Amino acid sequence: MITPWDVSDDVDYKKTMENFGIKPIKDLLKDIENPHHLMRRGIIFGHRDFERIIKSMKEHKKFTVLSGMMPSGKMHFGHKMIVDQLLYYQNYNTEIYIPIADLEAYWARGMDFETTKNLAVEEYITNYIALGLNPNKINVYLQSKNEVVKDLALKLAKRVNFSEMKAIYGFSGETNMGHMIAPIIQVADILHPQLKEKTPVVVPVGIDQDPHLRLTRDIANRAKEFKFIPPSSTYHRFMTGLLGGKMSSSKPETAIFLSDKPSKSLRKKVMSCKTGGRETLEEQKKLGGVPEECVVYELYTYHLIDDDKELKEIYDKCKSGELTCGQCKKLCYEKITEFLNDLSEKRACAREIAEEIIKE
């Protein structure tokens, strides 16, 4: 079982797609005028009803993008994938909603509201804006403070029973009631923009969040009095941790954080990354590397290299044995340093804007 709070390091994406009816997004790329690089490179791999969003994009019609966050730790490169997608969508006729899941953090993680609010400001919203998100095009709110969302959640709660919640999320008799309510709040987060205007909604998420989308789509169809359009969604792969496994805020050795500074310790992290290199330099030059198994190449693919031609050159040099792992890691650290220095300069101004947004 994959849930928003418990997912293994070795997710079988193909099997998950087959089990839950997620369609491959590669079949739609020909219909998208300017697909996101994460789509072109297969990192965004699946969707539900994304055809609706493509139609709105083509016809310059309005649609809504919703991407929630649960501020439970520092923001790392894995989280950045969501911001990259929001930056892509803000170039279209969109409204972007960003709920801060402080109620979920309280019920599911035992975190207090002041801590989650501070994390949301200092880490998430600050980085979102520093990365380029237009503060005038986003609607940010704390779940605990949004009365419209909470009221809608109460009304929609009657559309689902405990047996269904248990089947979707694996809840047991020991699960606290707040944790069971959290998914209904998420349903209301996703659907409440349609109370103002009936426009298609897309939710870009990792595969672990699909239970929320399945529940939301079911409830949207049952709550006929609201005439909701069931939400569309896209699904991206998890980033591999620097040492393998999944990148995680709770395991600093696995992640590069957006607030990191170029340093000896950061360089050591990069130089210690798991690679697809051979056991010896001689074998590397003779047989070539395996970029498909390399965390450094993954960092290039997801975040550090926009140009497909440049990425292909690194791939080919690795496969041929021309590029050694040491050279590749050094280049990676240089690119990360350049990125973090640029982001750091923008964070100070972005922090002030983030504080004002949350005050509102």
PEMOMO-V66739 format. One record per run of one state. SS is the DSSP state (H for helix, E for strand, - for the rest). FROM is the first residue (numbers start at 1). TO is the last residue. Records with the same first field share a line. If there is no record, write none. Layout:
SS=FROM-TO ; FROM-TO
This chain:
-=1-2 ; 4-5 ; 7-12 ; 21-22 ; 32-36 ; 41-43 ; 49-49 ; 59-62 ; 67-68 ; 70-75 ; 90-93 ; 101-101 ; 110-112 ; 131-134 ; 146-146 ; 160-161 ; 170-176 ; 192-192 ; 197-200 ; 223-223 ; 227-231 ; 237-239 ; 241-245 ; 247-251 ; 255-256 ; 258-263 ; 272-280 ; 288-290 ; 294-294 ; 305-307 ; 321-324 ; 360-360
E=3-3 ; 6-6 ; 23-24 ; 44-48 ; 63-66 ; 69-69 ; 76-76 ; 94-100 ; 138-142 ; 201-206 ; 232-236 ; 240-240 ; 246-246 ; 257-257
H=13-20 ; 25-31 ; 37-40 ; 50-58 ; 77-89 ; 102-109 ; 113-130 ; 135-137 ; 143-145 ; 147-159 ; 162-169 ; 177-191 ; 193-196 ; 207-222 ; 224-226 ; 252-254 ; 264-271 ; 281-287 ; 291-293 ; 295-304 ; 308-320 ; 325-359
